[in-house]
């Protein structure tokens, strides 16, 4: 995608049964969506719902990753990959960001050669990814953990590699990205 306008609309919503009870369901409500649209904001949830269904069209970015457009389209896009891209572009924990900011940061992410400018997802991006994965693992596993991660373009097809060390085991994982 080149502009968030390609994915900002969403059609799946959660029903909030108790508006006074703060929970994750509120972020998926139609009211939250309407708020975002009125204020020119894009939602993390819209990106998660829509980006995996978008066709990959950028020949130069595919070539930079050592793939063809057809090969890139054949690769599944995981929720983890979409969340990492959202975190990298928003540079925030927020699930809402102005459309203009998202488009500007996406444009800065791609270099003149058509490839990803790694400096834009460098140390600060790595810290965000580590916080993101650690936060997710704490929520899922409820255990004390540490995480090391890296993003590899090109030869490995653009993957996020992570090694999660918990109190009782070490798990390695890899997510396909762009």
C-alpha positions as CSV (number, residue, x, y, z in Angstrom):
1,X,0.0,0.0,0.0
2,X,1.1,3.5,-0.7
3,X,-1.5,5.4,1.3
4,X,-3.5,4.5,4.3
5,X,-6.6,5.5,2.4
6,X,-6.3,2.0,0.8
7,X,-7.1,0.3,4.1
8,X,-8.6,2.7,6.6
9,X,-12.2,1.7,6.2
10,X,-13.4,-1.3,8.2
11,X,-16.6,-3.2,8.3
12,X,-16.2,-5.5,11.2
13,X,-17.1,-4.1,14.6
14,X,-17.5,-5.4,18.2
15,X,-20.6,-4.8,20.2
16,X,-20.0,-3.0,23.5
17,X,-22.4,-4.2,26.1
18,X,-21.3,-2.0,29.0
19,X,-19.9,1.4,27.9
20,X,-18.7,2.1,31.4
21,X,-16.5,-1.0,31.5
22,X,-13.2,-0.2,29.9
23,X,-11.8,-3.1,27.8
24,X,-10.4,-4.0,24.4
25,X,-13.8,-4.4,22.9
26,X,-14.3,-0.6,22.9
27,X,-11.4,-0.2,20.5
28,X,-13.2,-2.4,18.0
29,X,-16.6,-0.6,18.3
30,X,-18.4,1.3,15.7
31,X,-18.3,4.4,18.0
32,X,-14.5,4.2,18.0
33,X,-14.4,3.8,14.2
34,X,-16.7,6.9,13.8
35,X,-14.5,8.9,16.1
36,X,-11.4,8.0,14.1
37,X,-13.1,8.9,10.8
38,X,-14.4,12.2,12.1
39,X,-11.0,13.2,13.3
40,X,-8.9,12.1,10.3
41,X,-7.3,9.2,12.3
42,X,-6.4,5.7,11.2
43,X,-6.8,2.7,13.5
44,X,-4.5,-0.2,14.2
45,X,-7.5,-2.5,13.9
46,X,-8.3,-1.2,10.4
47,X,-4.7,-2.0,9.3
48,X,-4.9,-5.5,10.9
49,X,-8.2,-6.2,9.3
50,X,-7.5,-4.9,5.8
51,X,-3.8,-5.0,4.9
52,X,-3.4,-8.8,4.7
53,X,-6.1,-8.8,2.0
54,X,-4.4,-6.1,-0.1
55,X,-2.4,-7.2,-3.2
56,X,1.3,-6.5,-3.2
57,X,2.0,-4.3,-6.2
58,X,5.4,-2.7,-5.6
59,X,7.9,-4.2,-8.1
60,X,10.9,-2.3,-6.8
61,X,10.3,-3.2,-3.2
62,X,9.8,-6.9,-4.2
63,X,13.1,-6.8,-6.1
64,X,14.8,-5.2,-3.1
65,X,13.7,-8.2,-1.0
66,X,14.9,-10.6,-3.7
67,X,11.4,-11.6,-4.7
68,X,8.9,-11.0,-7.5
69,X,5.6,-9.4,-7.0
70,X,3.9,-12.8,-7.6
71,X,6.2,-14.4,-4.9
72,X,5.4,-11.5,-2.4
73,X,1.6,-12.0,-3.1
74,X,2.0,-15.7,-2.3
75,X,3.5,-15.0,1.1
76,X,0.9,-14.9,4.0
77,X,0.9,-11.7,6.0
78,X,0.6,-12.4,9.7
79,X,-1.1,-10.2,12.3
80,X,2.3,-9.9,14.1
81,X,3.9,-8.5,10.9
82,X,1.1,-5.9,10.5
83,X,1.3,-4.9,14.2
84,X,5.1,-4.4,13.9
85,X,4.7,-2.2,10.8
86,X,2.0,-0.2,12.5
87,X,4.2,0.2,15.6
88,X,7.2,1.2,13.5
89,X,5.2,3.8,11.5
90,X,3.3,5.3,14.4
91,X,6.3,5.3,16.8
92,X,3.8,5.1,19.6
93,X,1.7,2.6,21.6
94,X,-1.4,4.4,20.4
95,X,-3.9,2.6,18.2
96,X,-4.9,5.8,16.5
97,X,-2.7,8.1,14.5
98,X,-3.4,10.9,12.0
99,X,-3.7,9.8,8.4
100,X,-1.2,12.4,7.2
101,X,1.4,11.2,9.7
102,X,0.9,7.6,8.7
103,X,1.4,8.5,5.0
104,X,4.4,10.7,5.6
105,X,6.1,8.0,7.7
106,X,5.4,5.3,5.2
107,X,6.8,7.5,2.4
108,X,10.0,8.0,4.5
109,X,10.3,4.3,5.1
110,X,10.9,3.6,1.4
111,X,14.2,4.8,0.0
112,X,15.0,6.1,-3.5
113,X,16.0,2.6,-4.6
114,X,12.5,1.3,-3.7
115,X,13.8,-0.6,-0.7
116,X,13.2,-0.2,3.0
117,X,15.4,2.5,4.6
118,X,16.6,0.5,7.6
119,X,17.6,3.6,9.4
120,X,13.9,4.4,9.9
121,X,13.4,1.1,11.8
122,X,16.8,1.1,13.5
123,X,17.4,1.1,17.3
124,X,14.2,3.0,18.2
125,X,12.3,0.6,16.0
126,X,14.0,-2.4,17.6
127,X,13.1,-1.1,21.1
128,X,9.4,-0.7,20.0
129,X,9.3,-4.2,18.5
130,X,10.8,-5.7,21.7
131,X,8.3,-3.8,23.9
132,X,5.5,-4.9,21.5
133,X,6.5,-8.6,21.6
134,X,7.2,-8.6,25.3
135,X,3.9,-6.9,26.1
136,X,2.1,-9.5,23.9
137,X,3.8,-12.4,25.5
138,X,3.2,-11.1,29.0
139,X,-0.5,-10.8,28.2
140,X,-0.7,-14.3,26.7
141,X,1.6,-16.2,29.0
142,X,1.5,-14.1,32.1
143,X,5.2,-14.9,32.8
144,X,8.3,-12.9,33.3
145,X,10.2,-12.9,30.0
146,X,13.0,-11.3,28.0
147,X,13.1,-10.9,24.3
148,X,15.7,-10.4,21.6
149,X,14.5,-9.6,18.1
150,X,15.9,-8.6,14.7
151,X,14.4,-7.8,11.3
152,X,16.1,-9.3,8.2
153,X,15.2,-8.1,4.7
154,X,16.1,-9.8,1.4
155,X,17.4,-13.3,1.4
156,X,15.1,-14.5,4.2
157,X,12.1,-12.9,2.6
158,X,11.7,-10.1,5.1
159,X,11.3,-11.8,8.5
160,X,11.1,-10.8,12.1
161,X,13.2,-13.2,14.2
162,X,12.5,-13.3,17.9
163,X,13.9,-15.4,20.7
164,X,11.7,-15.3,23.9
165,X,13.3,-16.4,27.1
166,X,10.9,-17.2,29.9
167,X,11.5,-18.5,33.4
168,X,11.1,-22.1,32.3
169,X,12.1,-22.2,28.6
170,X,13.4,-20.5,25.6
171,X,11.3,-20.3,22.4
172,X,12.4,-19.0,19.0
173,X,10.0,-17.7,16.5
174,X,10.0,-16.1,13.1
175,X,7.3,-14.1,11.4
176,X,7.2,-13.3,7.7
177,X,7.0,-9.6,7.1
178,X,6.8,-7.6,4.0
